[in-house]
Amino acid sequence: MPQAAAHILIPLILMSIVRDYYIQRGKKFPLHYVLIAGIAGAIPDLDVAAFWILNFFNFTWEEVHRTFAHTIFVPLIFLGLAFITIKANTLKIGKHKLKWNIIFLMIAIGAFSHLILDAIFGGSIMLFYPLSTFSIGLDLFGYLPEELAVIAAPSLDGGLIIIWLIYLEMKHKISNFI
């Protein structure tokens, strides 16, 4: 199963690329949106925090993790909020005038990327829980020999951090700030 770093880095890297290469130069797309997408990549794993509490009421790990928070409904709720607030131009926050609809869109992207990563690498997810227990997933880490499966997620995290740092150096020359 991908760890927190991968869940944060994937939407961070993807939205950085979108910002740097696909958003028109005349439009403002502050890095804060990229940061929000990255942080939102960890939202579905808030059920881990819920488990710490629900464990005292005899809920098991399987009854909590990858249930409600790992459904398609989480990103869809935020996508819906993005569409609802699209016309509300007066709803801007902070000194960078961040728009609520873009904030909600970044949260939806981050949460959706989490679901994709879990389905590809870490078993399966029940996209429509509690309406259906049908699960989908490739579980690529599960095909690895046990000694490699143990280090697969940390290796993915390390590789993503290296990719992220190389990208930042190539595109934004971060070594100038050191």
DOTORGU-984034 format. One line per 8 residues: number of its first residue (from 1); for each residue x, y, z of N, C-alpha, C. Coordinates in Angstrom, 1 decimal, decimal comma. Layout:
REM DOTORGU-984034
NUM = X/Y/Z/X/Y/Z/X/Y/Z; ...
END
This chain:
REM DOTORGU-984034
1 = 0,8/-1,2/0,0/0,0/0,0/0,0/0,9/1,2/0,0; 0,6/2,2/-0,9/1,4/3,4/-0,9/1,3/4,1/0,5; 2,4/4,8/0,8/2,4/5,5/2,1/2,1/6,9/1,9; 2,0/7,7/3,0/1,6/9,1/3,0/2,4/9,9/2,1; 3,7/9,7/2,0/4,5/10,6/1,1/4,1/10,4/-0,4; 3,8/9,2/-0,8/3,4/9,0/-2,2/2,0/9,6/-2,4; 1,1/9,5/-1,4/-0,2/10,1/-1,6/-0,2/11,6/-1,7; 0,8/12,2/-1,1/1,0/13,7/-1,1/1,8/14,1/-2,3
9 = 2,8/13,4/-2,7/3,7/13,7/-3,8/3,1/13,6/-5,1; 2,3/12,6/-5,3/1,7/12,4/-6,7/0,8/13,5/-7,1; -0,2/14,0/-6,3/-1,0/15,1/-6,7/-0,1/16,4/-6,7; 0,9/16,5/-5,9/1,7/17,7/-5,8/2,5/17,8/-7,2; 3,1/16,7/-7,6/3,9/16,6/-8,8/2,9/16,9/-10,0; 1,8/16,2/-10,1/0,9/16,3/-11,2/0,4/17,8/-11,3; 0,0/18,4/-10,2/-0,6/19,7/-10,3/0,5/20,7/-10,6; 1,8/20,5/-10,2/2,9/21,3/-10,5/3,1/21,3/-12,0
17 = 3,1/20,1/-12,6/3,2/20,0/-14,0/2,1/20,7/-14,8; 0,9/20,5/-14,3/-0,3/21,2/-14,9/-0,1/22,7/-14,8; 0,3/23,2/-13,6/0,5/24,6/-13,4/1,6/25,2/-14,3; 2,7/24,5/-14,4/3,9/25,0/-15,1/3,8/24,9/-16,6; 3,0/23,9/-17,1/3,0/23,6/-18,6/1,7/23,8/-19,2; 0,6/23,7/-18,5/-0,7/23,7/-19,2/-1,6/24,9/-18,8; -1,4/25,5/-17,7/-2,2/26,7/-17,3/-1,6/27,8/-18,1; -2,5/28,6/-18,8/-2,0/29,7/-19,6/-1,2/30,7/-18,7
25 = -0,2/31,2/-19,3/0,7/32,1/-18,6/0,0/33,3/-18,0; -1,0/33,8/-18,7/-1,7/35,0/-18,2/-2,6/34,8/-17,0; -2,9/33,5/-16,8/-3,8/33,2/-15,6/-3,0/33,0/-14,4; -3,6/33,4/-13,3/-2,9/33,2/-12,0/-3,3/31,9/-11,4; -2,3/31,1/-11,0/-2,6/29,8/-10,4/-1,5/29,6/-9,3; -1,7/30,2/-8,2/-0,7/30,2/-7,1/-0,3/28,8/-6,7; 0,9/28,7/-6,2/1,4/27,4/-5,7/0,6/26,9/-4,6; -0,2/27,8/-3,9/-1,0/27,3/-2,8/-2,0/26,3/-3,3
33 = -2,5/26,4/-4,5/-3,4/25,4/-5,0/-2,7/24,0/-5,2; -1,5/24,0/-5,6/-0,7/22,8/-5,8/-0,5/22,2/-4,4; -0,2/23,0/-3,4/0,0/22,5/-2,0/-1,3/21,9/-1,5; -2,4/22,5/-1,8/-3,7/22,0/-1,3/-4,0/20,6/-1,9; -3,7/20,5/-3,2/-3,9/19,2/-3,9/-3,0/18,1/-3,3; -1,8/18,5/-2,9/-0,9/17,5/-2,3/-1,4/17,1/-0,9; -1,8/18,0/-0,1/-2,3/17,7/1,2/-3,6/16,9/1,1; -4,4/17,2/0,2/-5,7/16,5/0,0/-5,4/15,1/-0,4
41 = -4,3/14,8/-0,9/-4,0/13,4/-1,3/-4,0/12,5/-0,1; -3,9/13,0/1,1/-3,9/12,2/2,3/-5,3/12,1/2,9; -6,3/12,8/2,4/-7,6/12,9/3,0/-8,3/11,5/3,2; -8,3/10,6/2,2/-8,9/9,3/2,5/-8,3/8,6/3,7; -7,1/8,8/4,0/-6,5/8,1/5,1/-6,8/8,7/6,5; -7,7/9,7/6,5/-8,2/10,2/7,8/-9,0/9,1/8,5; -9,4/8,1/7,8/-10,0/6,9/8,5/-9,1/6,2/9,4; -7,8/6,4/9,2/-6,8/5,9/10,2/-7,0/6,6/11,5
49 = -7,1/7,9/11,5/-7,4/8,6/12,8/-8,7/8,2/13,4; -9,7/8,0/12,5/-11,0/7,5/13,0/-10,9/6,1/13,7; -10,0/5,3/13,1/-9,8/4,0/13,7/-9,3/4,1/15,1; -8,4/5,0/15,4/-7,8/5,2/16,7/-8,9/5,4/17,8; -10,0/6,1/17,3/-11,1/6,4/18,2/-12,0/5,2/18,3; -12,4/4,7/17,1/-13,4/3,7/17,0/-12,9/2,3/17,5; -11,6/2,2/17,6/-11,0/1,0/18,2/-11,5/0,8/19,7; -11,7/1,9/20,4/-12,1/1,8/21,8/-13,6/1,3/21,8
57 = -14,3/1,3/20,7/-15,7/0,8/20,7/-15,7/-0,5/19,9; -14,6/-1,2/19,9/-14,5/-2,6/19,4/-14,6/-2,6/17,8; -14,4/-1,6/17,1/-14,4/-1,6/15,7/-13,0/-2,2/15,2; -13,0/-3,0/14,2/-11,7/-3,6/13,7/-11,2/-2,7/12,6; -9,9/-2,9/12,3/-9,2/-2,2/11,3/-10,0/-2,3/9,9; -10,4/-3,5/9,6/-11,1/-3,8/8,4/-12,5/-3,2/8,3; -13,1/-2,9/9,4/-14,4/-2,2/9,5/-14,3/-0,7/9,2; -13,1/-0,2/9,4/-12,9/1,3/9,3/-12,1/1,7/8,1
65 = -10,9/1,1/8,0/-10,0/1,5/6,9/-10,5/1,1/5,5; -10,4/1,9/4,6/-10,8/1,7/3,2/-12,3/1,4/3,1; -13,1/2,1/3,9/-14,5/2,0/3,8/-15,0/3,3/3,3; -15,6/4,1/4,2/-16,3/5,3/3,8/-15,4/6,3/3,1; -14,2/6,5/3,7/-13,3/7,6/3,2/-12,6/7,2/1,9; -12,6/5,9/1,5/-12,0/5,4/0,3/-13,0/5,1/-0,8; -14,0/5,9/-0,9/-15,0/5,8/-1,9/-14,9/6,9/-2,9; -15,6/6,7/-4,0/-15,6/7,7/-5,1/-16,4/9,0/-4,6
73 = -17,2/8,7/-3,6/-18,1/9,8/-3,1/-17,3/11,0/-2,5; -16,1/10,7/-1,9/-15,3/11,8/-1,3/-14,8/12,8/-2,4; -14,1/12,3/-3,4/-13,8/13,3/-4,5/-15,0/13,9/-5,2; -16,1/13,1/-5,3/-17,3/13,7/-6,0/-17,9/14,8/-5,1; -17,9/14,7/-3,8/-18,5/15,7/-3,0/-17,7/17,0/-3,2; -16,4/16,9/-3,2/-15,6/18,1/-3,4/-15,7/18,7/-4,9; -15,8/17,8/-5,8/-16,0/18,2/-7,2/-17,4/18,9/-7,3; -18,4/18,4/-6,6/-19,7/19,1/-6,6/-19,6/20,4/-6,0
81 = -18,9/20,6/-4,9/-18,7/21,9/-4,2/-17,9/22,8/-5,2; -17,0/22,3/-6,0/-16,3/23,1/-6,9/-17,2/23,7/-8,0; -18,2/22,9/-8,4/-19,1/23,4/-9,4/-20,1/24,3/-8,8; -20,5/24,1/-7,6/-21,5/24,9/-6,9/-20,9/26,3/-6,7; -19,6/26,4/-6,4/-19,0/27,7/-6,0/-18,3/28,3/-7,2; -18,5/27,8/-8,4/-17,8/28,3/-9,6/-18,3/29,8/-9,9; -19,5/30,1/-9,7/-20,0/31,4/-10,0/-19,8/32,4/-8,8; -19,4/31,9/-7,7/-19,2/32,7/-6,5/-17,8/33,4/-6,5
89 = -17,6/34,4/-7,4/-16,3/35,0/-7,5/-16,0/35,8/-6,2; -17,0/36,2/-5,4/-16,7/37,0/-4,2/-16,1/36,1/-3,1; -16,2/34,8/-3,3/-15,7/33,9/-2,2/-14,2/33,6/-2,4; -13,4/34,6/-2,1/-11,9/34,4/-2,2/-11,3/34,5/-0,8; -10,2/33,8/-0,6/-9,6/33,8/0,7/-8,2/34,1/0,7; -7,7/34,7/1,7/-6,2/35,0/1,8/-5,7/36,1/1,0; -4,5/36,5/1,2/-3,9/37,6/0,4/-3,7/37,2/-1,0; -3,7/35,9/-1,4/-3,5/35,5/-2,7/-4,8/35,4/-3,5
97 = -5,9/35,7/-2,8/-7,3/35,6/-3,3/-7,6/34,3/-4,0; -7,4/33,2/-3,2/-7,7/31,9/-3,6/-9,2/31,7/-3,8; -9,6/31,1/-4,9/-11,0/30,9/-5,2/-11,4/29,5/-4,6; -12,6/29,6/-4,0/-13,1/28,3/-3,3/-13,3/27,2/-4,3; -13,8/27,6/-5,5/-14,1/26,5/-6,5/-12,8/25,8/-6,9; -11,7/26,5/-7,0/-10,4/25,9/-7,3/-9,9/25,1/-6,1; -10,1/25,6/-4,9/-9,7/24,9/-3,7/-10,4/23,5/-3,7; -11,7/23,6/-3,9/-12,5/22,3/-3,9/-12,0/21,4/-5,0
105 = -11,7/21,9/-6,2/-11,2/21,1/-7,3/-9,9/20,4/-6,9; -9,0/21,2/-6,3/-7,7/20,6/-5,9/-7,9/19,5/-4,8; -8,8/19,7/-3,9/-9,1/18,6/-2,9/-9,7/17,4/-3,6; -10,6/17,6/-4,6/-11,1/16,4/-5,3/-10,0/15,7/-6,1; -9,1/16,4/-6,7/-8,0/15,8/-7,4/-7,1/15,0/-6,5; -6,8/15,6/-5,4/-5,9/15,0/-4,4/-6,5/13,7/-3,8; -7,8/13,8/-3,5/-8,5/12,6/-3,0/-8,7/11,5/-4,0; -8,9/11,9/-5,2/-9,1/10,9/-6,3/-7,7/10,2/-6,6
113 = -6,6/11,0/-6,6/-5,3/10,4/-6,8/-5,0/9,3/-5,8; -5,5/9,6/-4,5/-5,3/8,6/-3,4/-6,0/7,3/-3,8; -7,2/7,4/-4,2/-7,9/6,2/-4,6/-7,3/5,4/-5,7; -6,8/6,1/-6,7/-6,1/5,5/-7,8/-4,8/4,8/-7,3; -4,0/5,5/-6,5/-2,8/4,8/-6,0/-3,1/3,6/-5,2; -4,1/3,7/-4,3/-4,4/2,5/-3,5/-4,9/1,3/-4,4; -5,7/1,6/-5,4/-6,2/0,6/-6,3/-5,1/0,0/-7,1; -4,2/0,8/-7,6/-3,1/0,3/-8,4/-2,1/-0,5/-7,6
121 = -1,6/0,0/-6,5/-0,5/-0,6/-5,8/-0,9/-1,4/-4,5; -1,9/-1,0/-3,8/-2,2/-1,5/-2,5/-3,4/-2,3/-2,3; -3,7/-3,2/-3,1/-4,9/-4,1/-2,9/-6,1/-3,5/-3,7; -7,2/-3,4/-3,0/-8,4/-3,0/-3,7/-9,2/-2,0/-2,9; -10,1/-1,3/-3,5/-10,9/-0,3/-2,9/-12,4/-0,6/-3,3; -13,3/-0,3/-2,4/-14,7/-0,4/-2,7/-15,2/1,0/-3,0; -15,3/1,3/-4,3/-15,6/2,6/-4,8/-17,0/3,1/-4,4; -17,9/2,2/-4,2/-19,3/2,6/-3,9/-19,8/2,2/-2,5
129 = -18,9/1,9/-1,6/-19,3/1,5/-0,3/-20,0/2,7/0,4; -21,1/2,5/1,1/-21,7/1,3/1,6/-22,8/0,8/0,6; -23,0/1,4/-0,5/-24,0/1,0/-1,5/-23,6/-0,4/-2,1; -22,4/-0,7/-2,2/-21,9/-1,9/-2,8/-20,5/-2,2/-2,2; -20,3/-3,5/-2,1/-19,0/-4,0/-1,6/-18,1/-4,5/-2,7; -18,5/-4,2/-4,0/-17,7/-4,5/-5,1/-16,4/-3,8/-5,0; -15,3/-4,5/-5,1/-14,0/-3,9/-5,0/-13,2/-4,0/-6,3; -12,3/-3,0/-6,5/-11,5/-2,9/-7,7/-10,1/-2,6/-7,3
137 = -9,2/-3,2/-8,0/-7,8/-3,0/-7,7/-6,8/-3,9/-8,4; -5,6/-3,5/-8,7/-4,6/-4,3/-9,3/-3,6/-5,0/-8,3; -3,4/-4,3/-7,2/-2,5/-4,8/-6,1/-1,1/-5,2/-6,7; -0,5/-4,2/-7,4/0,8/-4,5/-8,0/1,9/-4,9/-6,9; 1,8/-4,3/-5,8/2,8/-4,7/-4,7/2,6/-6,1/-4,3; 1,3/-6,6/-4,4/1,1/-8,0/-4,0/1,7/-9,0/-4,9; 2,1/-8,7/-6,1/2,7/-9,6/-7,0/4,2/-9,7/-6,7; 4,8/-8,9/-5,9/6,2/-8,9/-5,7/6,5/-10,0/-4,7
145 = 7,7/-10,5/-4,7/8,2/-11,4/-3,7/8,2/-10,7/-2,3; 7,9/-11,5/-1,3/7,7/-10,8/0,0/8,9/-9,9/0,4; 10,1/-10,3/0,2/11,3/-9,4/0,5/11,3/-8,1/-0,2; 10,7/-8,1/-1,4/10,6/-6,8/-2,2/9,3/-6,1/-1,8; 8,3/-6,8/-1,5/7,0/-6,1/-1,2/7,1/-5,3/0,0; 8,0/-5,7/1,0/8,2/-5,0/2,2/8,8/-3,6/1,9; 9,7/-3,5/0,9/10,4/-2,2/0,7/9,8/-1,5/-0,5; 8,7/-2,0/-1,1/8,1/-1,4/-2,3/7,6/0,0/-2,0
153 = 6,8/0,2/-1,0/6,2/1,5/-0,7/7,3/2,5/-0,3; 8,2/2,2/0,6/9,2/3,2/0,9/10,1/3,5/-0,3; 10,3/2,5/-1,2/11,1/2,8/-2,4/10,3/3,7/-3,4; 9,0/3,5/-3,5/8,2/4,4/-4,3/8,3/5,8/-3,7; 8,2/6,0/-2,4/8,3/7,3/-1,7/9,6/7,9/-2,1; 10,7/7,2/-1,9/12,0/7,7/-2,2/12,2/8,1/-3,6; 11,7/7,3/-4,5/11,8/7,6/-5,9/11,0/8,9/-6,3; 9,8/9,0/-5,7/9,0/10,2/-6,0/9,6/11,5/-5,4
161 = 10,3/11,4/-4,2/11,0/12,6/-3,7/12,1/13,0/-4,6; 12,8/12,0/-5,1/13,9/12,3/-6,0/13,4/13,0/-7,3; 12,3/12,4/-7,9/11,7/13,0/-9,1/11,3/14,4/-8,8; 10,6/14,6/-7,6/10,1/15,9/-7,2/11,3/17,0/-7,1; 12,4/16,6/-6,5/13,5/17,5/-6,3/14,2/17,8/-7,7; 14,3/16,8/-8,5/14,9/17,0/-9,9/14,0/18,0/-10,7; 12,7/17,7/-10,6/11,8/18,6/-11,3/11,9/20,1/-10,8; 11,9/20,2/-9,5/12,0/21,6/-8,9/13,3/22,2/-9,3
169 = 14,4/21,5/-9,4/15,7/22,1/-9,8/15,6/22,4/-11,3; 15,1/21,5/-12,1/15,1/21,8/-13,6/14,1/22,9/-13,9; 13,0/23,0/-13,3/12,0/24,0/-13,7/12,1/25,3/-12,9; 12,5/25,2/-11,6/12,5/26,4/-10,8/13,8/26,8/-10,2; 14,9/26,0/-10,5/16,2/26,3/-10,0/16,3/26,5/-8,5; 15,8/25,5/-7,8/15,8/25,7/-6,3/17,1/25,8/-5,7; 18,2/25,3/-6,4/19,5/25,4/-5,9/19,9/26,9/-5,7; 19,3/27,8/-6,4/19,6/29,2/-6,2/19,2/29,7/-4,8
177 = 18,3/29,0/-4,2/17,8/29,4/-2,9/18,5/28,8/-1,7; 19,5/27,9/-2,0/20,2/27,2/-1,0/21,4/28,0/-0,6
END
